[in-house]
Amino acid sequence: MVVVTFIKGWHSLMYFKPGEKEGKTRVSILVAARNEEKNISKTVDDLLAQNYNEELTEIIFIDDHSTDRTAEIIRSYASRGVKLISLNEDQALNSYKKKAIQTAIGQSTGTLIITTDADCRMRPDWLKTIIQFYEAGNYKMISSPVAYFQEKSFFERAQSLEFLYLIGLGASTIGNKQPSTCNGANLAYEKEAFYEVGGFKGIDDLASGDDELLLHKIAARFDNNVGFLKNRDAIVYTHAKPTLKEFIQQRKRWASKSTRYKNKSIIVLGVCIWLFNLSVLMNLGIGLFIGFYFKLAIFQVLAKIIVEFLFLYDVTGFARRRKLLFLLPVLNILHMIYIVYIGIAGNSGKYNWKGRMVK
């Protein structure tokens, strides 16, 4: 029943076809950056290469206490209109990214705010496509797709498949008018809507949640007036984590915001998924001694593979990464172990993010 709902939600999202009409919305693109000297130039170049009216485009980078050449590189683009804000607070925070975004919004001139990350890449029609979708639908918030690319190992390709599952899940819940998740690497919202819901007030003590928790606030206030932009030109590309340690730290950070979910249906869904994966692992363990439980576990794993294949077939097709589906059977047991572990670890203890230990 759940997979039918997800598939229905994904298919309810029509593929958006931009027209020839020029957009008229003034937009501010905000990018929080910390120690990104290796990637920042490519991101800036992509933003400057957008096929949208330069007079209506504002690009603001916020340097989050970088200890490398990140700020210096950004300043070198000042003559081309790229603005730089440097954080300079007096006391330590637990939510530097939210502080960076909120500070930039306060100094921005755009009607529409778009956030992305300092290690992301985008096509030339990325901005134009978002603006046309916004003007066509009059949305308060728009979630757009994010995908990994340039993978260098089996581990990174495995992350690509799992990440597409997460993006597809978020898209399908938006399609079903029950928004659950999005990604701040490709997120747009009206400045007025941001202030009307109180910005990050109430969630500003968490390091994560500048995307999902804000989505929940805006969806609740504006009657789910949230859209998902289903168009390949709108995809933002980023990199998978190269090591298991970095991957675990990232997923712990993502999971930590679940403690602030207020939508009971999202919480129930998350708990049910976690309990299902736990039950499979328990049945496998007991099955070493009692054959019935081993057969039950095999049935659960096969059912999980089939269900995920049905959902991911269209999602990977949209991203033109359908070959990743060959990894699905191999990854299922590992994925279940990871889900159970992250469900616990992400809601307890600390994690490392951008060289900082976060509670």
Legacy VTK file of the C-alpha trace (Angstrom):
# vtk DataFile Version 3.0
C-alpha trace
ASCII
DATASET POLYDATA
POINTS 359 float
0.000 0.000 0.000
2.827 2.418 0.891
4.702 1.824 -2.365
1.481 2.376 -4.344
1.131 5.738 -2.592
4.740 6.679 -3.404
4.417 5.663 -7.055
1.120 7.541 -7.312
2.734 10.635 -5.812
5.677 10.497 -8.225
3.412 10.087 -11.251
1.138 12.911 -10.111
4.079 15.244 -10.751
3.924 16.249 -14.388
7.212 16.776 -16.222
7.505 20.544 -16.397
8.166 22.000 -19.846
9.364 25.619 -19.708
8.029 28.044 -22.294
9.767 30.784 -24.218
8.496 33.580 -22.007
11.193 35.501 -20.117
10.923 35.371 -16.326
10.319 38.592 -14.404
11.089 37.514 -10.845
14.018 39.010 -8.973
15.948 36.168 -7.366
18.675 35.897 -4.735
20.851 32.773 -4.843
22.389 32.045 -1.437
25.359 29.750 -0.903
26.834 29.044 2.532
30.475 27.965 2.198
33.065 26.601 4.599
36.496 25.401 3.451
35.462 24.765 -0.151
38.505 26.123 -2.005
38.690 22.982 -4.156
35.125 23.298 -5.456
33.989 26.893 -5.089
35.203 28.263 -8.444
33.207 25.722 -10.459
30.056 26.543 -8.492
30.502 30.299 -8.973
31.190 29.842 -12.685
28.024 27.766 -13.109
25.929 30.390 -11.326
27.354 33.182 -13.474
26.658 31.175 -16.641
22.900 30.958 -16.033
20.578 31.851 -18.905
18.559 34.343 -16.884
18.432 38.127 -16.774
21.557 39.272 -14.885
19.758 42.409 -13.709
17.235 40.217 -11.883
19.855 37.884 -10.402
21.708 38.358 -7.130
24.413 35.882 -6.059
25.428 35.926 -2.392
28.030 33.670 -0.791
28.326 33.467 2.976
31.730 32.459 4.301
31.295 30.332 7.407
34.651 30.877 9.142
36.710 29.174 6.416
40.352 28.523 7.227
41.399 28.060 3.594
41.186 30.298 0.481
37.396 30.062 0.096
36.715 33.737 0.905
39.635 34.917 -1.216
38.353 33.004 -4.246
34.839 34.397 -3.836
36.188 37.959 -3.568
37.934 37.517 -6.909
34.472 37.466 -8.537
33.364 40.772 -6.977
33.761 42.630 -10.278
31.160 40.276 -11.786
28.598 41.081 -9.103
29.165 38.158 -6.715
28.641 39.317 -3.127
30.389 37.955 -0.047
29.179 38.010 3.552
31.476 36.754 6.308
30.018 35.414 9.538
31.465 37.136 12.584
29.391 36.200 15.635
30.683 36.601 19.190
29.779 33.167 20.545
29.727 29.601 19.295
26.558 28.366 17.578
25.045 24.980 16.910
23.491 26.125 13.639
26.007 28.051 11.565
24.317 27.275 8.257
20.964 28.633 9.392
22.742 31.712 10.714
24.442 32.129 7.328
21.215 31.786 5.353
19.182 34.031 7.631
21.882 36.716 7.561
21.985 36.624 3.767
18.198 36.739 3.449
18.230 39.876 5.586
20.587 41.544 3.102
19.073 40.094 -0.081
16.951 41.984 -2.599
15.200 39.080 -4.308
11.541 38.141 -4.109
12.516 34.501 -4.463
15.308 32.917 -2.416
17.189 29.946 -3.850
19.714 27.994 -1.796
22.364 25.637 -3.055
25.688 24.310 -1.759
29.263 25.406 -2.445
30.256 22.085 -4.033
27.326 21.842 -6.466
27.104 22.076 -10.237
24.153 23.093 -12.388
23.248 23.421 -16.047
22.839 26.838 -17.741
19.013 26.604 -17.756
18.775 25.660 -14.066
17.737 29.093 -12.809
15.460 29.902 -15.751
13.607 26.612 -15.273
13.026 27.260 -11.564
11.771 30.793 -12.210
9.345 29.688 -14.922
7.997 26.919 -12.684
7.567 29.404 -9.837
5.766 31.940 -12.000
3.528 29.254 -13.535
2.465 27.749 -10.220
2.691 30.623 -7.729
4.297 28.322 -5.160
5.529 29.396 -1.744
8.314 26.814 -1.853
9.831 24.685 -4.599
11.900 21.551 -4.051
14.066 20.627 -7.042
16.053 17.443 -7.730
19.594 16.756 -6.561
21.757 13.897 -7.832
25.261 12.565 -7.330
27.624 12.392 -10.287
31.209 11.555 -11.234
31.306 8.533 -8.925
34.700 6.912 -8.548
33.855 3.678 -6.715
31.190 1.067 -6.022
30.557 2.760 -2.680
29.827 6.106 -4.335
27.555 4.506 -6.960
25.664 2.785 -4.166
25.138 6.171 -2.518
23.818 7.534 -5.822
21.079 4.916 -5.900
20.133 5.458 -2.258
20.148 9.235 -2.714
17.823 9.012 -5.714
15.485 6.983 -3.515
15.450 9.814 -0.971
14.887 12.476 -3.637
12.093 10.415 -5.181
10.508 9.874 -1.782
10.490 13.603 -1.090
9.047 14.333 -4.526
6.284 11.749 -4.162
5.160 13.099 -0.782
4.964 16.589 -2.292
2.934 15.100 -5.149
0.585 13.584 -2.553
0.240 16.970 -0.783
2.000 15.629 2.315
5.513 17.151 2.004
8.067 15.266 4.073
11.570 15.910 2.805
13.627 18.084 0.456
17.255 19.064 -0.004
18.762 22.473 0.720
21.172 22.053 -2.202
18.274 22.896 -4.534
15.515 24.716 -2.691
13.549 27.866 -3.484
11.067 29.835 -1.389
9.534 33.282 -1.238
11.285 35.677 1.092
7.925 36.851 2.457
6.907 33.263 3.188
10.170 32.711 5.061
9.481 35.655 7.331
5.792 34.836 7.717
6.602 31.437 9.249
9.206 33.035 11.525
12.226 31.922 9.537
14.253 29.353 11.459
12.804 30.336 14.839
12.145 27.217 16.900
14.586 25.090 14.888
17.646 27.333 15.016
19.336 25.281 17.726
19.758 22.327 15.359
22.756 22.204 13.013
20.606 20.582 10.341
17.042 21.262 9.200
17.430 24.422 7.129
15.588 22.490 4.418
13.170 19.846 5.753
12.054 21.635 8.915
11.516 24.866 6.985
9.544 22.843 4.423
7.268 21.576 7.188
6.706 25.100 8.537
5.853 26.544 5.117
3.657 23.567 4.136
1.689 23.887 7.378
1.241 27.645 7.070
0.398 27.771 3.366
-1.778 24.671 2.997
0.846 22.551 1.258
1.440 25.166 -1.445
4.734 23.441 -2.247
5.870 22.137 -5.616
8.465 19.690 -6.870
10.165 20.715 -10.113
10.313 17.603 -12.269
12.695 18.683 -15.013
16.219 17.446 -15.809
17.511 20.968 -16.420
16.627 21.749 -12.807
18.868 19.011 -11.374
21.730 20.146 -9.152
24.710 17.784 -9.116
26.977 17.060 -6.187
29.358 14.349 -5.019
28.843 11.283 -2.866
30.982 10.876 0.231
34.260 9.078 -0.593
34.631 7.276 2.751
32.342 5.350 5.070
33.220 7.663 7.972
32.149 10.791 6.076
28.985 9.050 4.869
27.988 8.047 8.411
28.595 11.564 9.749
26.462 13.053 6.968
23.577 10.643 7.542
23.706 11.155 11.314
23.348 14.877 10.690
20.393 14.326 8.387
18.696 11.972 10.850
19.178 14.330 13.806
16.434 16.706 12.618
13.781 13.970 12.824
13.412 14.731 16.542
11.649 17.988 15.549
9.119 16.563 13.101
5.604 17.678 14.044
3.703 15.892 11.284
2.623 12.610 12.840
2.235 10.840 9.486
5.916 11.484 8.672
6.975 10.192 12.085
4.799 7.066 11.768
6.176 6.350 8.287
9.771 6.704 9.474
9.198 4.465 12.493
7.479 1.808 10.378
10.377 1.731 7.896
12.875 1.473 10.753
10.911 -1.326 12.480
10.592 -3.279 9.221
14.335 -3.206 8.635
14.984 -4.168 12.259
12.584 -7.106 11.974
14.395 -8.431 8.896
17.751 -8.366 10.673
16.255 -10.022 13.761
14.618 -12.737 11.664
17.918 -13.404 9.896
19.625 -13.787 13.262
16.964 -16.056 14.733
16.827 -17.916 11.417
20.305 -19.289 12.047
18.645 -21.509 14.659
15.010 -21.711 13.534
14.447 -22.264 9.818
11.003 -20.586 9.650
12.420 -17.181 10.584
15.150 -17.437 7.974
12.516 -18.122 5.282
10.479 -15.202 6.588
13.524 -12.923 6.373
14.217 -14.019 2.783
10.596 -13.267 1.893
10.902 -9.805 3.489
14.118 -9.057 1.603
12.622 -10.136 -1.732
9.507 -8.058 -1.064
11.699 -5.056 -0.207
13.717 -5.441 -3.422
10.570 -5.696 -5.567
8.900 -2.716 -3.896
11.985 -0.517 -4.202
12.547 -1.604 -7.809
9.003 -0.595 -8.759
9.470 2.825 -7.217
13.038 3.436 -8.363
12.458 2.340 -11.945
10.807 5.648 -12.811
12.963 7.768 -10.506
16.226 6.455 -11.976
14.718 6.820 -15.440
14.084 10.492 -14.786
17.707 10.944 -13.686
18.922 8.805 -16.593
20.702 6.499 -14.150
18.657 3.317 -14.557
21.804 1.156 -14.682
22.157 1.793 -10.951
19.233 -0.585 -10.386
21.616 -3.521 -10.875
23.055 -2.644 -7.471
19.711 -3.003 -5.690
19.845 -6.714 -4.738
23.434 -6.508 -3.516
22.839 -3.453 -1.385
19.654 -4.403 0.420
21.131 -6.134 3.471
23.790 -3.444 3.902
21.113 -0.780 3.550
19.000 -2.383 6.266
21.943 -2.433 8.691
22.626 1.213 7.896
18.960 2.242 8.401
18.776 0.577 11.816
22.092 2.047 12.954
21.413 5.586 11.713
17.939 5.547 13.231
19.574 5.201 16.634
22.857 7.066 16.179
21.271 10.030 14.396
19.051 10.777 17.370
21.685 10.449 20.057
25.237 11.601 20.615
27.371 13.924 18.500
28.578 14.027 14.923
31.245 15.849 12.954
30.222 18.404 10.360
32.585 20.692 8.480
35.327 20.102 11.055
33.060 20.868 14.018
31.597 18.508 16.605
27.860 19.101 16.796
25.434 17.951 19.456
LINES 1 360
359 0 1 2 3 4 5 6 7 8 9 10 11 12 13 14 15 16 17 18 19 20 21 22 23 24 25 26 27 28 29 30 31 32 33 34 35 36 37 38 39 40 41 42 43 44 45 46 47 48 49 50 51 52 53 54 55 56 57 58 59 60 61 62 63 64 65 66 67 68 69 70 71 72 73 74 75 76 77 78 79 80 81 82 83 84 85 86 87 88 89 90 91 92 93 94 95 96 97 98 99 100 101 102 103 104 105 106 107 108 109 110 111 112 113 114 115 116 117 118 119 120 121 122 123 124 125 126 127 128 129 130 131 132 133 134 135 136 137 138 139 140 141 142 143 144 145 146 147 148 149 150 151 152 153 154 155 156 157 158 159 160 161 162 163 164 165 166 167 168 169 170 171 172 173 174 175 176 177 178 179 180 181 182 183 184 185 186 187 188 189 190 191 192 193 194 195 196 197 198 199 200 201 202 203 204 205 206 207 208 209 210 211 212 213 214 215 216 217 218 219 220 221 222 223 224 225 226 227 228 229 230 231 232 233 234 235 236 237 238 239 240 241 242 243 244 245 246 247 248 249 250 251 252 253 254 255 256 257 258 259 260 261 262 263 264 265 266 267 268 269 270 271 272 273 274 275 276 277 278 279 280 281 282 283 284 285 286 287 288 289 290 291 292 293 294 295 296 297 298 299 300 301 302 303 304 305 306 307 308 309 310 311 312 313 314 315 316 317 318 319 320 321 322 323 324 325 326 327 328 329 330 331 332 333 334 335 336 337 338 339 340 341 342 343 344 345 346 347 348 349 350 351 352 353 354 355 356 357 358
